Amino acid sequence: MAATDSVERIVLVGAGECGARVARVLREQGFAGEITMIGDEPHAPYERPPLSKAALIDDEISPVEVLPATRLAELGVELIAGTAVESLDRDRRLAVLSDRDEVTYDRLLLATGARARTLPIAGGELALTLRTIDDARALRSRLGPGRSVVVIGAGLIGLEVAASASQLGCDVAVLEAAPRALGRALPAEMADVLVKRHADEGVEVLCGVVPTDITRLGGRFAVGVGGFDQPITADVVIAGVGATPNVELARASGLSCENGIAVDDRLRTDDPAIFAAGDCCSFPHPLYEGRRIRLESWRNAHDQAVVAAANMLGGNEQHSAVPWFWSDQYDIGLQHAGLADETASSVVRDSGDGSQIRFALAPDGRLVAASGVGPGISTAKDIRVAEMLIAAGNRPDAETLADPSVSLKRLLKS
């Protein structure tokens, strides 16, 4: 480990999934120096994906801890919780904390994540958002049988919260300004499957409607909607309109930002001692002609953590993992791999048992994305194979893709 002899102190700014994963990988790769993890939440690292799904349905929301206190101690990781990093002194390699303490580093990782975007309308602050376990607990206390809920935003988080609220007995309506649900995440045909499932559960998804304001109405709320004669009233209003990357610390430190903290394909910032990973950073993806993207997903946090840890220890690994995410809504599982653009053509594989996969092919025939929906994890294995085909730059035959009697694994050998 000669290349890493000078790296004795690593600071991880962010105590979420990505930061926790980096800490584990650093120890797995033999790093024996100091690791300090700093998080502004007063909790040990925990999983965020369950907060809009299974955890929200429970009567008492408990964190699924990624690194409990006992494990942190075993790894020799110092956690400074409930404290923010106010500034970085890059010349002296110091992280200055909100309590004015200073922590020195040889390498520093920015895993600052993202925060829920608020509604840019009058009264937008009255809508609840969901990003942290404290948010989830506050929201859960207001949900229950007979309660009326308006969710603004028909993206993944909005529809997941709508499904959870419906399962808790709430009367739910979802308002989406765009022409359709899940416009940035899925092909229209796949989104329609999920919207229909919501309709079957009594959830109304209204697209092409623009909320204009939120006002208090006694103990309830009124949501004004453009073109509607009357506002929509509800006991609870929830904003699910995406997330904003936390780049303030990086920007104040003079680091480049472009839809997130800008890093190269090794996750390096402008400063050779500072890396960034997870929801907060944008990076060029080699599978998509160097297109700069930012991903908000559990898998991306894990994949980038492995690359960042290796490179902070002197490695030169490229981040090239295929983008992947999943969602659970009612009894339907969604899995998606890759990125498609408007020039892609589609091929559909219908298994006949309620499961469907839609493949996206680039003009040159390369498989660039695959979306699967069906009961539970029925499409998981095929999406995993599709992920490997995408990574390999495979140009599969369209008829083979469409034929459910042909195993996709055969394409890996072709």
C-alpha positions as CSV (number, residue, x, y, z in Angstrom):
1,M,0.0,0.0,0.0
2,A,2.9,2.3,-0.7
3,A,0.7,4.7,-2.7
4,T,-1.4,5.3,0.4
5,D,1.3,5.7,3.0
6,S,0.6,9.5,3.3
7,V,-3.2,8.9,3.8
8,E,-3.7,8.6,7.6
9,R,-6.9,10.6,8.2
10,I,-10.1,10.3,6.1
11,V,-13.1,12.4,6.8
12,L,-16.5,11.5,5.5
13,V,-18.9,14.4,5.3
14,G,-22.3,12.7,5.4
15,A,-23.6,9.9,7.5
16,G,-26.0,8.3,5.1
17,E,-25.9,5.1,3.0
18,C,-22.9,6.2,0.9
19,G,-20.7,7.5,3.7
20,A,-21.4,4.3,5.7
21,R,-20.5,2.1,2.8
22,V,-17.3,4.0,2.2
23,A,-16.3,3.5,5.9
24,R,-16.8,-0.3,5.6
25,V,-15.0,-0.6,2.3
26,L,-12.0,1.4,3.6
27,R,-11.6,-1.1,6.4
28,E,-12.1,-4.1,4.0
29,Q,-9.4,-2.7,1.8
30,G,-7.0,-2.6,4.7
31,F,-7.0,1.1,5.6
32,A,-5.9,1.3,9.3
33,G,-5.9,5.1,9.7
34,E,-8.5,7.4,11.3
35,I,-12.0,7.6,9.8
36,T,-14.3,10.3,11.0
37,M,-17.9,10.4,9.8
38,I,-19.8,13.7,10.3
39,G,-23.6,13.8,9.9
40,D,-26.1,16.6,10.5
41,E,-28.8,14.2,11.7
42,P,-28.7,12.9,15.3
43,H,-28.8,9.3,14.2
44,A,-26.4,6.5,13.2
45,P,-26.5,5.8,9.4
46,Y,-29.8,4.3,8.3
47,E,-31.6,3.2,5.2
48,R,-33.8,5.8,3.5
49,P,-35.7,3.7,0.8
50,P,-38.0,2.0,3.4
51,L,-39.2,5.4,4.6
52,S,-41.7,5.8,1.8
53,K,-42.6,2.1,1.6
54,A,-42.8,-0.6,4.3
55,A,-41.6,1.6,7.2
56,L,-44.3,4.2,6.6
57,I,-47.0,1.6,7.1
58,D,-45.8,0.5,10.5
59,D,-47.3,2.0,13.6
60,E,-43.9,2.8,14.9
61,I,-41.2,3.7,12.5
62,S,-37.8,2.3,13.5
63,P,-34.6,3.0,11.5
64,V,-33.0,0.2,9.6
65,E,-29.5,1.1,10.7
66,V,-26.7,0.6,8.2
67,L,-23.9,1.0,10.8
68,P,-25.2,0.7,14.4
69,A,-23.1,2.1,17.2
70,T,-21.6,-1.4,18.0
71,R,-20.5,-1.8,14.4
72,L,-19.0,1.7,14.2
73,A,-17.0,0.8,17.3
74,E,-15.8,-2.5,15.7
75,L,-14.7,-0.6,12.6
76,G,-13.0,2.1,14.6
77,V,-15.1,4.8,12.9
78,E,-15.7,8.0,14.9
79,L,-19.2,9.3,14.3
80,I,-19.9,13.0,14.9
81,A,-23.7,13.1,14.7
82,G,-26.1,16.1,14.8
83,T,-23.3,18.4,13.6
84,A,-22.8,20.1,10.2
85,V,-19.6,20.9,8.4
86,E,-19.7,24.7,8.1
87,S,-16.7,25.1,5.8
88,L,-13.5,23.6,4.4
89,D,-10.1,25.0,4.7
90,R,-8.6,23.3,1.6
91,D,-5.1,24.7,2.0
92,R,-4.7,23.4,5.6
93,R,-7.0,20.4,4.9
94,L,-9.4,21.2,7.8
95,A,-13.2,20.6,8.1
96,V,-14.7,23.3,10.3
97,L,-17.7,22.1,12.2
98,S,-20.8,24.1,13.3
99,D,-19.6,24.0,16.9
100,R,-16.3,25.5,15.6
101,D,-14.3,22.4,16.2
102,E,-11.9,21.5,13.4
103,V,-11.1,18.0,12.0
104,T,-8.0,17.5,9.8
105,Y,-8.0,15.2,6.8
106,D,-5.7,13.8,4.2
107,R,-8.6,12.7,2.0
108,L,-12.2,13.9,2.4
109,L,-15.4,12.6,0.9
110,L,-18.4,14.7,0.3
111,A,-21.4,12.4,0.6
112,T,-23.8,15.2,1.6
113,G,-26.8,13.7,-0.2
114,A,-29.8,15.7,-1.2
115,R,-32.8,17.3,0.4
116,A,-36.5,17.2,-0.5
117,R,-37.5,20.0,-2.9
118,T,-40.1,22.3,-1.5
119,L,-43.1,23.6,-3.5
120,P,-42.4,27.0,-5.2
121,I,-46.0,28.2,-4.6
122,A,-47.7,30.4,-2.0
123,G,-48.1,28.2,1.1
124,G,-45.8,25.6,-0.3
125,E,-44.2,25.3,3.2
126,L,-47.4,23.8,4.5
127,A,-46.8,20.6,2.5
128,L,-45.0,17.9,4.3
129,T,-41.9,16.4,2.7
130,L,-40.2,13.0,3.2
131,R,-36.5,12.6,3.3
132,T,-35.5,11.7,6.8
133,I,-36.7,9.3,9.5
134,D,-38.0,12.3,11.5
135,D,-40.0,13.4,8.4
136,A,-41.4,9.9,8.1
137,R,-42.5,9.9,11.8
138,A,-44.1,13.2,11.4
139,L,-46.0,12.1,8.3
140,R,-47.0,8.7,9.8
141,S,-48.6,10.4,12.8
142,R,-51.1,12.2,10.4
143,L,-52.1,9.2,8.3
144,G,-54.9,6.8,9.1
145,P,-58.3,5.5,8.1
146,G,-60.6,8.2,6.8
147,R,-57.9,10.8,6.4
148,S,-57.8,12.7,3.1
149,V,-54.4,13.2,1.5
150,V,-53.2,15.2,-1.5
151,V,-49.8,14.2,-2.9
152,I,-48.3,16.8,-5.2
153,G,-46.0,15.1,-7.6
154,A,-46.4,11.7,-9.4
155,G,-42.8,10.7,-9.5
156,L,-41.4,7.7,-7.6
157,I,-41.5,9.2,-4.2
158,G,-45.0,10.7,-4.7
159,L,-46.5,7.4,-5.9
160,E,-44.8,5.4,-3.2
161,V,-46.1,7.6,-0.5
162,A,-49.6,7.6,-2.1
163,A,-49.5,3.8,-2.1
164,S,-48.5,3.7,1.6
165,A,-51.2,6.2,2.5
166,S,-53.8,4.3,0.6
167,Q,-52.8,1.1,2.4
168,L,-53.3,2.9,5.7
169,G,-56.9,3.6,4.8
170,C,-56.5,7.2,3.5
171,D,-58.4,8.8,0.7
172,V,-55.6,9.8,-1.7
173,A,-55.4,12.1,-4.7
174,V,-52.1,12.7,-6.6
175,L,-51.6,15.9,-8.6
176,E,-49.0,16.0,-11.3
177,A,-48.2,19.1,-13.4
178,A,-46.6,17.1,-16.2
179,P,-48.7,15.4,-18.9
180,R,-48.1,12.0,-17.3
181,A,-46.8,10.2,-14.2
182,L,-43.2,9.2,-13.8
183,G,-42.2,11.2,-16.9
184,R,-38.5,11.3,-15.9
185,A,-38.2,7.7,-14.7
186,L,-40.1,5.3,-16.9
187,P,-41.5,4.8,-20.4
188,A,-45.1,5.9,-20.6
189,E,-46.4,2.4,-21.0
190,M,-44.8,1.2,-17.8
191,A,-45.9,4.2,-15.9
192,D,-49.5,3.5,-17.0
193,V,-49.3,0.0,-15.4
194,L,-48.6,1.6,-12.0
195,V,-51.2,4.4,-12.5
196,K,-53.8,1.8,-13.2
197,R,-52.8,-0.2,-10.1
198,H,-53.3,3.0,-8.1
199,A,-56.7,3.5,-9.7
200,D,-57.7,0.0,-8.7
201,E,-56.9,1.0,-5.1
202,G,-59.1,4.1,-5.3
203,V,-56.2,6.6,-5.7
204,E,-56.9,9.3,-8.2
205,V,-53.8,10.4,-10.2
206,L,-54.5,13.7,-12.0
207,C,-51.9,14.7,-14.6
208,G,-51.6,18.0,-16.4
209,V,-52.8,20.0,-13.4
210,V,-50.8,22.7,-11.7
211,P,-51.2,23.5,-8.0
212,T,-51.2,27.2,-7.5
213,D,-51.3,27.7,-3.7
214,I,-51.9,26.0,-0.3
215,T,-53.9,27.6,2.4
216,R,-55.0,26.6,5.9
217,L,-58.7,25.8,6.2
218,G,-59.3,25.3,9.9
219,G,-57.5,22.2,10.8
220,R,-57.3,21.2,7.1
221,F,-55.8,22.5,3.9
222,A,-57.0,23.8,0.6
223,V,-55.0,23.3,-2.5
224,G,-55.7,25.6,-5.3
225,V,-55.4,24.1,-8.8
226,G,-55.2,26.1,-12.1
227,G,-58.4,25.7,-14.1
228,F,-60.3,24.2,-11.2
229,D,-63.3,26.2,-9.9
230,Q,-62.8,25.0,-6.3
231,P,-59.7,24.1,-4.4
232,I,-59.1,20.5,-3.3
233,T,-59.4,20.1,0.4
234,A,-57.4,17.6,2.5
235,D,-56.2,16.7,6.0
236,V,-52.7,16.3,4.8
237,V,-50.7,17.7,1.9
238,I,-47.4,16.1,0.8
239,A,-44.9,17.4,-1.6
240,G,-43.1,14.7,-3.7
241,V,-41.5,16.9,-6.3
242,G,-37.9,15.6,-6.3
243,A,-34.7,16.5,-4.5
244,T,-32.1,19.1,-4.5
245,P,-28.4,18.1,-4.2
246,N,-26.6,19.5,-1.2
247,V,-23.8,21.4,-2.8
248,E,-23.6,24.5,-0.6
249,L,-20.4,23.3,1.2
250,A,-18.7,22.4,-2.0
251,R,-19.6,25.6,-3.8
252,A,-18.5,27.7,-0.8
253,S,-15.2,25.8,-0.9
254,G,-14.6,26.7,-4.6
255,L,-15.4,23.3,-6.0
256,S,-17.2,23.0,-9.4
257,C,-20.9,22.2,-9.3
258,E,-23.1,21.2,-12.2
259,N,-26.4,19.6,-11.2
260,G,-24.5,18.5,-8.1
261,I,-20.9,18.5,-7.1
262,A,-19.0,17.9,-10.4
263,V,-16.6,15.0,-10.3
264,D,-14.8,13.0,-13.0
265,D,-15.3,9.3,-13.7
266,R,-13.0,8.5,-10.8
267,L,-15.3,10.6,-8.5
268,R,-12.6,13.2,-8.0
269,T,-13.5,16.9,-7.5
270,D,-11.3,19.8,-8.6
271,D,-9.3,19.2,-5.4
272,P,-7.2,16.0,-5.5
273,A,-7.8,15.5,-1.8
274,I,-11.6,15.7,-2.1
275,F,-13.9,13.2,-3.6
276,A,-17.8,13.2,-3.9
277,A,-20.2,10.3,-4.2
278,G,-23.9,9.5,-3.9
279,D,-27.0,11.7,-4.5
280,C,-24.9,14.9,-4.2
281,C,-22.6,14.5,-7.2
282,S,-22.8,14.5,-11.0
283,F,-20.4,12.5,-13.1
284,P,-19.7,11.6,-16.8
285,H,-20.9,8.1,-17.6
286,P,-18.8,6.1,-20.0
287,L,-21.7,3.9,-21.1
288,Y,-23.6,6.9,-22.3
289,E,-20.9,8.8,-24.3
290,G,-19.7,10.7,-21.2
291,R,-23.1,12.2,-20.6
292,R,-23.0,13.9,-17.2
293,I,-25.7,12.6,-14.9
294,R,-26.7,12.6,-11.2
295,L,-28.4,9.6,-9.7
296,E,-30.5,9.4,-6.6
297,S,-30.6,5.7,-5.7
298,W,-29.6,3.2,-3.1
299,R,-27.6,1.2,-5.7
300,N,-25.7,4.2,-6.9
301,A,-24.7,5.1,-3.4
302,H,-23.3,1.6,-2.9
303,D,-21.5,1.5,-6.3
304,Q,-19.9,4.9,-6.0
305,A,-18.8,4.2,-2.4
306,V,-16.7,1.3,-3.5
307,V,-15.0,3.4,-6.3
308,A,-14.5,6.4,-4.0
309,A,-13.0,4.3,-1.2
310,A,-10.5,2.6,-3.6
311,N,-9.5,5.9,-5.2
312,M,-9.0,7.8,-1.9
313,L,-6.5,5.1,-1.1
314,G,-4.6,5.7,-4.3
315,G,-6.5,3.6,-6.8
316,N,-7.6,4.6,-10.3
317,E,-11.0,2.9,-10.7
318,Q,-13.6,4.2,-13.1
319,H,-17.2,4.4,-12.0
320,S,-19.1,2.7,-14.8
321,A,-21.9,0.8,-13.1
322,V,-25.2,0.6,-14.9
323,P,-27.8,2.9,-13.3
324,W,-30.5,0.9,-11.5
325,F,-33.4,1.6,-9.2
326,W,-36.5,-0.2,-7.9
327,S,-39.9,0.7,-6.4
328,D,-42.5,-1.3,-4.5
329,Q,-46.1,-0.1,-4.8
330,Y,-48.9,-2.3,-3.4
331,D,-48.1,-5.8,-4.7
332,I,-46.2,-4.5,-7.8
333,G,-42.5,-4.5,-8.1
334,L,-40.7,-2.1,-10.5
335,Q,-37.1,-2.5,-11.6
336,H,-35.3,-0.4,-14.0
337,A,-31.7,-0.5,-15.4
338,G,-29.9,1.9,-17.7
339,L,-30.8,5.2,-19.4
340,A,-32.8,5.7,-22.5
341,D,-33.2,8.8,-24.6
342,E,-35.8,10.0,-27.2
343,T,-34.0,8.2,-30.1
344,A,-34.3,4.8,-28.5
345,S,-36.7,2.2,-30.0
346,S,-38.6,-0.2,-27.7
347,V,-39.1,-4.0,-27.6
348,V,-41.7,-5.5,-25.2
349,R,-41.5,-8.9,-23.6
350,D,-44.8,-9.9,-22.0
351,S,-44.7,-13.0,-19.9
352,G,-48.4,-13.5,-19.8
353,D,-48.5,-13.7,-16.0
354,G,-48.8,-10.0,-15.4
355,S,-45.1,-9.3,-15.8
356,Q,-43.8,-7.1,-18.6
357,I,-40.4,-5.9,-19.6
358,R,-39.7,-3.0,-22.0
359,F,-36.3,-2.8,-23.5
360,A,-34.8,0.3,-25.1
361,L,-32.4,0.0,-28.0
362,A,-30.2,2.8,-29.2
363,P,-30.1,3.6,-33.0
364,D,-27.0,1.4,-33.3
365,G,-28.8,-1.5,-31.8
366,R,-27.2,-1.4,-28.3
367,L,-29.4,-2.2,-25.4
368,V,-29.4,0.9,-23.2
369,A,-32.3,0.4,-20.8
370,A,-34.8,-2.1,-19.5
371,S,-37.9,-1.5,-17.3
372,G,-39.8,-4.4,-15.7
373,V,-43.1,-4.4,-13.7
374,G,-44.9,-7.3,-12.3
375,P,-46.0,-9.0,-9.1
376,G,-43.3,-8.8,-6.4
377,I,-39.8,-9.5,-7.8
378,S,-41.0,-11.4,-10.9
379,T,-38.9,-9.4,-13.3
380,A,-35.8,-9.0,-11.0
381,K,-33.7,-11.8,-12.6
382,D,-34.3,-10.7,-16.2
383,I,-33.6,-7.1,-15.3
384,R,-30.3,-8.2,-13.7
385,V,-29.4,-10.0,-17.0
386,A,-30.4,-6.9,-18.9
387,E,-28.1,-4.9,-16.7
388,M,-25.2,-7.1,-17.7
389,L,-26.1,-6.8,-21.4
390,I,-26.2,-3.1,-21.1
391,A,-22.7,-3.0,-19.4
392,A,-21.3,-5.2,-22.2
393,G,-22.7,-3.0,-24.9
394,N,-24.7,-6.0,-26.3
395,R,-26.7,-5.6,-29.5
396,P,-29.4,-8.2,-29.0
397,D,-31.8,-9.4,-31.6
398,A,-35.2,-7.7,-31.1
399,E,-37.2,-10.9,-31.8
400,T,-35.2,-12.7,-29.1
401,L,-35.8,-9.9,-26.6
402,A,-39.6,-10.1,-27.3
403,D,-39.9,-13.9,-26.9
404,P,-40.5,-14.9,-23.3
405,S,-39.7,-18.5,-24.1
406,V,-36.1,-17.6,-24.8
407,S,-33.8,-17.1,-21.8
408,L,-32.1,-13.7,-21.7
409,K,-29.0,-15.5,-20.4
410,R,-28.5,-16.9,-23.8
411,L,-27.7,-13.4,-25.1
412,L,-24.8,-13.1,-22.6
413,K,-23.0,-15.8,-24.6
414,S,-23.7,-14.4,-28.0
